[in-house]
Amino acid sequence: MKLADRTTRIVPSPTLKVSATAKTMAAQGIDVIDFSAGEPAFDTPDFVKEAAHSAIAAGFTKYTPASGIDELKRAICDKLSRDQGIQYEPSHILVSCGAKHTLYNLAQALLNPGDEVIIPAPYWVSYPDIVRLADGQPVMLETREADGYAIDPQRLEACITPRTKALILNGPSNPTGAVYDRKTLEAVADVATRHDVLVVSDEIYEKLVYEDTPCMSIVTAVPEMAGRTLVVNGVSKAFAMTGWRIGYAAGPQALITAMANVQSQSTSNPTSISQKAAVAALHGGTQFFTELLDDLTPKRRLIVDALNAIPGLTCPTPAGAFYVFPNVSGLFGKRHANGTIASATDLAAYLLTDTHLACVSGEPFGSVNHLRLTYTPTIETIQRGLTKLKTAVQNLS
Ligand SMILES: Cc1ncc(COP(=O)(O)O)c(C=O)c1O
């Protein structure tokens, strides 16, 4: 059978692949420590589960409007008004099966073959492949660790061509944890407006910002950008609801309608029960985020300090999300029993095979010098993992 060419342009999500390997190893009885998952370790809050139980009991188990139920769209409008200070009508909202699906609908609705999407690197692994699946062309915009991965407006402008359709912003970022400050967002807005580029603002980690780091949406910094921005968000990370598959977009009505049409011919509606659960989550107040941040804050300190204490590694303190992105290039050229560490991918493979430590190479995130580790496991697990990592590095010669 000859498959479609587009299937040869993409790879399975590398993060999901490492997580699946770690789970298989654990099922075989191997004591694997998993730093690869992209989700909170917390359970979904009880009040959200209760809303789902009530939906089932009430028979809310049939098709819904393809673009999502009005009650959820209104809850999303309230959230965006409350948190981002921007007023949207329900007709500007599309509810999808996770933020990843939102981005997939966007690419299908926006891109013609060869259209370009600018993606600041390091980036979330799925952005380039979602663009490629729509026959679009990802264009990587390099950012530097030394600059806190900030976007340089001049370098951004240099990436723009007549084929540029969109720019993806992701703050806090997966994998770096970096956030964009107001000045950067204003400069990006200026470039996007002058070149008629859509900004896709992926705000999925918005609630996970530490200390007093200011973190804002581009539509908050520059309200006029609402007409050329697609805000993308969801309940996966903020409410520990990764399995419920609810994401959403807010943006220009014509784009939202086109995305909704794509969705209506693919998944139809997002799950009815999950939509009711998401309504409860969005009405649920801020208590859950406080608990999540109280849990993650000491873990972030622990892992950053421990990584910086290992010779050959350097690790900046991330401003948000729940990942660290240490630079491991100081270990390149070192040897172990079965070979040499020439890249972050070699190091990740060595750690998984020899030490049973699962973390993801920076390579699919657009950085050959880094590893991505998630610090959502328990403190004890993180400590055990760090001890294993230290020993594995000491064993290199
Ligand atoms: C930056 C970013 N955006 C979007 C998503 C997708 O989230 P979901 O599809 O679970 O809503 C993820 C998940 O890891 C992510 O890291």
PDBQT file of the ligand as one rigid body, heavy atoms in Angstrom, charges set to zero:
ROOT
HETATM    1  C1  LIG A 401       2.776  24.098  24.451  1.00  0.00    +0.000 C 
HETATM    2  C2  LIG A 401       1.651  23.130  24.384  1.00  0.00    +0.000 A 
HETATM    3  N1  LIG A 401       0.559  23.468  23.689  1.00  0.00    +0.000 NA
HETATM    4  C3  LIG A 401      -0.492  22.630  23.591  1.00  0.00    +0.000 A 
HETATM    5  C4  LIG A 401      -0.466  21.401  24.200  1.00  0.00    +0.000 A 
HETATM    6  C5  LIG A 401      -1.653  20.486  24.021  1.00  0.00    +0.000 C 
HETATM    7  O1  LIG A 401      -2.433  20.344  25.148  1.00  0.00    +0.000 OA
HETATM    8  P1  LIG A 401      -3.802  19.539  25.097  1.00  0.00    +0.000 P 
HETATM    9  O2  LIG A 401      -3.989  19.008  23.710  1.00  0.00    +0.000 OA
HETATM   10  O3  LIG A 401      -3.692  18.471  26.119  1.00  0.00    +0.000 OA
HETATM   11  O4  LIG A 401      -4.873  20.548  25.444  1.00  0.00    +0.000 OA
HETATM   12  C6  LIG A 401       0.655  20.995  24.932  1.00  0.00    +0.000 A 
HETATM   13  C7  LIG A 401       0.727  19.667  25.556  1.00  0.00    +0.000 C 
HETATM   14  O5  LIG A 401       1.747  19.182  25.967  1.00  0.00    +0.000 OA
HETATM   15  C8  LIG A 401       1.738  21.894  25.034  1.00  0.00    +0.000 A 
HETATM   16  O6  LIG A 401       2.837  21.578  25.739  1.00  0.00    +0.000 OA
ENDROOT
TORSDOF 0
